[in-house]
Amino acid sequence: MQGRVHYYEGYPITDVVLPARLMKMMGANVLFLTNASGGINPAFHAGSLMLLKDHVSIFAPNPLIGANIEELGTRFPDMSHVYDEELQEIIRSTAKENDIELFEGIYAQLTGPSFESPAEIQLLHKLGVSAVGMSTVVEAIAANHMGMKICGVSCVSNLAAGMNSAPLTHEEVQEAANAVAPKFEKLLVESITKFRELI
């Protein structure tokens, strides 16, 4: 896919996760999620890449609310290991082989479209969150429900509100994403090539 639809654009959450579900129904077994995020970990800088170890999903609507679609998965799916450890290790080793700095952390999805307030960022920091954005978690929940292997890398395109004195802008997000794009693309392509050994 090139991009995704977002909850903040006004789509029902079931529409937001429809592409992930459709990919599984078409035979895809692995879902590699990417996004742009705001960095909460003080060690991050614009352009940092973060491997998703886990997520916080209490802010966006759960895509499994409503009648369960039995052919997709169980009513109460386990969320203990959403992000596949073997895939994580491949991404980690690929980054090391290519001298790409790769942080690791927990990602939280808020609804957007406004950027988070400094107080919200302080709360997320206390929850152990390293990066925050407006996508990804709901797709991960839907894919996990269907039994897909999931991994994710976040591009930290800016430091989150309150982490520095400058106001946040969409242009800043785009500029940082463009600058790190070649490294990000190399990490994705080489990791996906290695994934084939597990499928």
C-alpha positions in Angstrom: 0.0 0.0 0.0 0.9 3.6 -0.4 -0.4 5.3 2.7 -3.6 4.4 4.5 -6.9 5.9 5.5 -7.0 7.4 9.0 -9.7 7.5 11.7 -9.2 11.3 11.9 -10.3 11.7 8.3 -13.8 10.6 9.3 -13.7 6.9 8.3 -15.4 4.4 10.5 -12.7 2.3 12.3 -13.9 -0.8 10.4 -13.0 1.0 7.1 -9.6 2.0 8.5 -8.7 -1.7 9.1 -10.4 -3.0 6.0 -7.1 -3.0 3.9 -5.3 -5.1 6.5 -8.2 -7.6 6.6 -8.4 -7.7 2.8 -4.6 -8.4 2.5 -5.0 -11.4 4.9 -8.0 -12.7 2.9 -5.9 -12.4 -0.3 -3.2 -14.6 1.2 -0.8 -12.2 3.0 0.7 -13.7 6.2 2.9 -10.9 7.3 1.9 -7.3 7.9 4.8 -4.8 8.1 3.5 -1.5 9.6 5.2 1.8 9.2 4.2 5.3 10.3 5.5 8.8 11.2 5.4 9.6 14.9 6.3 12.1 17.6 9.2 11.1 19.8 8.7 11.0 23.5 11.9 9.2 24.4 14.4 12.0 25.1 17.1 10.1 23.2 15.2 10.4 20.0 15.7 13.1 17.3 13.9 14.0 14.1 14.6 11.1 11.7 15.1 8.4 14.4 13.7 4.9 13.5 12.0 2.9 16.2 11.2 -0.8 16.1 7.8 -1.4 17.7 8.0 -3.7 20.6 4.4 -3.2 21.9 1.6 -0.6 21.8 -0.9 1.2 23.9 -4.4 1.0 22.4 -6.6 2.8 24.9 -7.1 6.0 23.0 -8.5 4.9 19.6 -11.6 2.8 19.2 -10.9 -0.9 19.1 -11.7 -2.3 15.6 -13.1 -5.5 17.1 -16.1 -3.8 18.8 -19.4 -5.1 17.5 -20.4 -8.6 16.3 -17.3 -10.8 16.0 -16.6 -12.1 12.4 -15.9 -15.7 13.3 -14.2 -16.5 10.1 -11.6 -13.9 10.8 -10.8 -14.8 14.4 -11.8 -15.4 18.0 -14.1 -13.1 20.0 -11.4 -12.3 22.6 -7.9 -12.5 20.9 -4.8 -12.6 23.0 -2.6 -9.5 22.7 0.4 -10.7 24.6 2.7 -10.9 21.6 1.3 -8.8 18.8 4.7 -8.0 17.3 6.4 -11.1 16.1 9.8 -11.7 17.8 11.4 -13.5 14.9 10.5 -10.6 12.5 11.8 -8.1 15.1 15.1 -9.9 15.2 15.4 -9.8 11.4 14.8 -6.1 11.4 17.2 -5.6 14.2 20.0 -7.5 12.5 19.3 -5.9 9.1 19.7 -2.5 10.7 23.0 -3.5 12.3 24.3 -4.9 9.0 23.5 -1.6 7.2 24.8 0.6 10.1 21.3 2.1 10.5 20.5 3.4 14.0 17.4 1.6 15.3 15.8 2.4 18.6 13.1 0.2 20.2 10.0 1.2 22.1 6.3 1.3 22.7 4.0 3.2 20.4 0.6 4.7 21.2 -2.1 5.7 18.8 -4.2 8.8 19.6 -7.1 9.8 17.3 -5.7 13.1 15.9 -5.9 15.1 13.8 -4.6 17.7 16.3 -1.1 17.0 17.6 -0.9 16.0 21.3 -0.8 18.5 24.1 2.2 18.7 26.4 0.1 17.3 29.3 -0.9 14.3 27.1 2.7 13.7 26.2 3.7 13.7 29.9 0.9 11.2 30.6 2.1 8.9 27.8 5.7 9.2 29.0 4.6 8.0 32.4 2.9 5.1 30.8 6.2 4.0 29.2 5.4 5.2 25.7 8.3 6.1 23.4 6.5 7.4 20.4 3.0 8.6 19.5 1.0 8.9 16.3 -2.4 8.7 14.7 -2.4 5.3 13.1 -1.1 1.7 13.2 -2.4 0.3 16.4 -5.9 -0.4 15.1 -4.4 -2.2 12.0 -2.2 -4.3 14.3 -5.2 -5.3 16.4 -7.2 -6.3 13.4 -4.3 -8.2 11.9 -3.5 -10.0 15.2 -7.2 -11.0 15.4 -6.7 -12.8 12.0 -3.4 -14.5 13.0 -1.0 -12.5 10.9 2.6 -12.1 11.8 3.1 -8.4 12.5 6.1 -6.1 12.8 6.5 -2.3 12.6 8.9 0.5 12.4 8.1 4.1 13.2 9.9 7.1 11.8 10.2 9.7 14.5 9.6 12.8 12.4 9.5 15.3 15.3 9.8 15.5 19.0 6.4 15.5 20.6 4.7 18.6 22.2 6.6 19.9 25.2 9.8 18.1 24.3 11.2 21.3 22.9 9.9 24.9 22.6 9.1 24.9 18.9 5.5 24.5 17.7 4.7 21.3 15.7 3.9 21.5 12.0 3.0 19.0 9.3 5.8 20.4 7.2 8.4 19.4 9.9 7.0 15.9 9.9 7.2 15.6 6.1 10.7 17.1 6.0 12.1 14.6 8.5 10.4 11.7 6.8 11.9 12.7 3.4 15.4 13.0 4.9 15.4 9.5 6.4 13.6 7.9 3.5 16.6 6.2 1.8 17.7 4.4 5.1 14.1 3.6 5.9 13.5 2.1 2.5 16.8 0.0 2.7 15.8 -1.4 6.1 12.3 -2.3 4.8 13.3 -3.9 1.5 16.2 -6.0 3.0 14.1 -7.1 6.0 11.2 -8.1 3.8 13.5 -10.1 1.6 14.7 -12.1 4.7 11.1 -12.6 5.9 10.5 -15.0 3.0 12.6 -17.6 4.9 10.0 -17.7 7.6 6.9 -17.9 5.4 
